């Protein structure tokens, strides 16, 4: 301070609160989705239970009702595991490193050779700057593409291309296509009381990608003919050359879903 008591310097402290904001958004998301989906699935189980207790229940109904119970219970278990995965990713430290797109694709599709037609194209010599959990994000997209496709031999295509400072990864399938509600939820980057995604898989992908400064979107596939259905999921993450330090390329997390 001067002799007159006027300040000559100011001292300030800055804290990056992006990760805290991301975690807060994640907690709100989990609360909303879990409440919504648990309520819906429990209503299904209650309805089945009431039917079994009623006089209308016949022996012929039992197989169908048993299947509904198993399917609903499976959905609840899947949702619980996805919530645990999101929580684990929120708690782990960021570990940006070089990731080889070809190895990433091989690891994500290693168990699909007997159940699906998988095509991969890597049109870049550069690596991706992201954490090892990116494999989980790609595996989530590939697994969903196969699991939700009713055809005998689902088709999935994975590509990696250069796009300036970025590597663009795409996962394309020929399934029934993503629900419009799911597309809207991811595009808006939020959920409301009336619109909820059916699961947490896409949120998990978005969480991982945005954690390393990337972006994620999913849309309906535009095939060469009107009857070609499916979806296209696109991930964009920083590219890194062989002689470039990770510290020079890595990007800070973005606020979740934006």
Secondary structure, DSSP 8 states (H G I E B T S, - for coil): --TTS------------HHHHHHHHHHHHHHHHHHHHHHHHHHHHHHHHHHHHSTT--GGGHHHHHHHHHHHHHHHHHHHHHHHHHHHHHHS----EEE-HHHHHHHHHTT-TTTEEEEEEEE-SSEEEE-TTHHHHHHHHHHHHHHT--SSSEEEEEEEEEETTEEEEEEEE-SS---HHHHHHHHHT---SS---S-SHHHHHHHHHHHTT-EEEEEE---SSTT---EEEEEEEEEE-TTS-HHHH-----STT-
